[in-house]
Amino acid sequence: MMKKIFAADDSLAPLFLRIGLGLVVFAHGAQKLFGWFNGYGFTGTMKFFTETEGLPWILGFLVIILESIGALALVAGFATRFLAASLGFLALGIVLTTRIEFGFFMNWFNNQAGEGYEFFIFWIAMALSLFITGGGKYAADNLLQKS
């Protein structure tokens, strides 16, 4: 069972998907965890999640860890399928709870009330591709599969 979870082909395509998705998600996680890139940091983000959005604290905590530490693990190709599935469901949750009401398009010209969900289609597609293929060449999963 574990070999199936960590199994991956030897192609380069998943490597580029891991790097692209992982770095983009990490930037958002770094905002939430460290306050980088004009983010709120851990305390501010937890306050926003629990008080403004009404999320249970454990869910807010898991989002922050997934988007920061999980994104870096994805870049390394560790637990690729699990992290890809988790990130895909996170993106779907974001769309359904905070974006769908604003339509498809992002708010490029500041003429709508909020951001649409077009960005998350890419996120979900990349996560789904990684879930199907595994981490690919140079993934930590390959080392775990061999042991």
C-alpha positions as CSV (number, residue, x, y, z in Angstrom):
1,M,0.0,0.0,0.0
2,M,2.7,2.5,0.9
3,K,4.5,1.8,-2.4
4,K,1.4,2.8,-4.3
5,I,1.1,6.0,-2.4
6,F,4.7,7.0,-3.0
7,A,4.9,5.5,-6.5
8,A,5.8,8.0,-9.3
9,D,6.9,7.9,-12.8
10,D,10.3,9.2,-13.8
11,S,9.2,12.1,-15.9
12,L,10.1,15.7,-15.4
13,A,6.6,17.2,-15.9
14,P,5.6,16.5,-12.2
15,L,8.8,18.2,-11.0
16,F,7.7,21.5,-12.7
17,L,4.2,21.1,-11.4
18,R,5.5,20.6,-7.9
19,I,7.8,23.6,-8.1
20,G,5.1,25.9,-9.6
21,L,2.3,25.0,-7.3
22,G,4.5,24.7,-4.2
23,L,6.1,28.1,-4.6
24,V,2.9,29.9,-5.3
25,V,1.1,28.3,-2.4
26,F,4.1,28.8,-0.2
27,A,4.1,32.6,-0.8
28,H,0.5,32.6,0.5
29,G,1.5,30.4,3.4
30,A,4.4,32.6,4.3
31,Q,2.0,35.6,4.5
32,K,-0.1,33.6,6.9
33,L,2.7,32.0,9.0
34,F,5.5,34.7,9.0
35,G,3.8,37.9,7.9
36,W,6.0,38.0,4.8
37,F,4.9,39.7,1.6
38,N,2.6,42.1,3.6
39,G,0.8,39.2,5.3
40,Y,-0.8,39.2,8.8
41,G,1.5,36.6,10.3
42,F,0.3,33.7,12.4
43,T,-1.5,35.6,15.1
44,G,-3.3,38.0,12.7
45,T,-4.3,35.2,10.3
46,M,-5.6,33.0,13.1
47,K,-7.6,35.9,14.4
48,F,-9.0,36.5,10.9
49,F,-9.9,32.9,10.4
50,T,-11.5,32.4,13.7
51,E,-13.2,35.7,14.4
52,T,-14.0,37.1,10.9
53,E,-14.5,33.9,8.9
54,G,-15.7,31.8,11.9
55,L,-13.5,28.8,11.2
56,P,-12.6,26.5,14.1
57,W,-9.0,27.2,15.3
58,I,-7.8,23.8,14.3
59,L,-8.9,24.3,10.7
60,G,-7.2,27.7,10.5
61,F,-4.0,26.2,11.9
62,L,-4.1,23.3,9.4
63,V,-4.6,25.8,6.5
64,I,-1.5,27.8,7.6
65,I,0.6,24.6,8.0
66,L,-0.5,23.2,4.7
67,E,0.2,26.4,2.8
68,S,3.6,26.9,4.3
69,I,5.3,23.6,5.5
70,G,3.1,21.5,3.2
71,A,4.0,23.6,0.2
72,L,7.7,23.2,0.8
73,A,7.3,19.5,1.3
74,L,5.4,19.4,-2.1
75,V,8.3,21.2,-3.8
76,A,10.7,18.5,-2.3
77,G,8.3,15.8,-3.6
78,F,7.5,14.4,-0.1
79,A,4.1,12.9,0.2
80,T,3.2,14.3,-3.1
81,R,-0.2,12.6,-3.6
82,F,-1.4,13.4,-0.1
83,L,-0.3,17.0,-0.3
84,A,-1.7,17.4,-3.8
85,A,-5.1,16.1,-2.7
86,S,-5.0,18.2,0.4
87,L,-4.2,21.4,-1.5
88,G,-6.8,20.6,-4.2
89,F,-9.5,20.2,-1.5
90,L,-8.3,23.4,0.2
91,A,-8.6,25.3,-3.1
92,L,-12.0,23.9,-3.7
93,G,-13.0,25.0,-0.2
94,I,-11.7,28.5,-0.8
95,V,-13.7,28.7,-4.0
96,L,-16.9,27.5,-2.5
97,T,-16.7,29.6,0.6
98,T,-15.1,32.9,-0.4
99,R,-14.8,33.2,-4.2
100,I,-17.8,31.8,-6.1
101,E,-20.1,34.7,-5.4
102,F,-17.7,37.0,-7.3
103,G,-17.7,35.1,-10.5
104,F,-15.0,33.6,-12.6
105,F,-12.6,36.5,-13.2
106,M,-10.1,37.9,-10.7
107,N,-10.5,41.5,-9.9
108,W,-7.8,42.8,-12.2
109,F,-9.3,46.2,-12.7
110,N,-10.8,46.7,-9.2
111,N,-14.3,46.9,-10.6
112,Q,-16.0,44.1,-8.7
113,A,-16.6,43.5,-5.0
114,G,-14.1,40.6,-4.7
115,E,-11.8,38.1,-6.4
116,G,-13.2,35.4,-8.7
117,Y,-12.0,31.9,-8.8
118,E,-10.0,31.6,-12.1
119,F,-6.7,31.3,-10.2
120,F,-8.0,28.4,-8.3
121,I,-8.8,26.4,-11.4
122,F,-5.1,26.3,-12.2
123,W,-4.3,25.4,-8.6
124,I,-6.8,22.5,-8.6
125,A,-5.7,21.3,-12.1
126,M,-2.0,21.2,-11.0
127,A,-3.0,19.4,-7.7
128,L,-5.1,16.9,-9.6
129,S,-2.2,16.2,-12.1
130,L,0.2,15.6,-9.2
131,F,-2.3,13.4,-7.5
132,I,-2.5,11.3,-10.6
133,T,1.2,11.2,-11.5
134,G,2.9,11.4,-8.2
135,G,6.0,13.5,-7.7
136,G,8.0,12.4,-10.8
137,K,11.7,12.7,-11.2
138,Y,13.8,14.0,-8.2
139,A,10.9,13.6,-5.7
140,A,11.6,12.5,-2.1
141,D,8.8,10.0,-2.6
142,N,11.1,8.0,-4.9
143,L,13.5,7.5,-2.1
144,L,10.7,6.3,0.2
145,Q,9.3,4.0,-2.4
146,K,12.7,2.2,-2.7
147,S,13.1,1.6,1.0
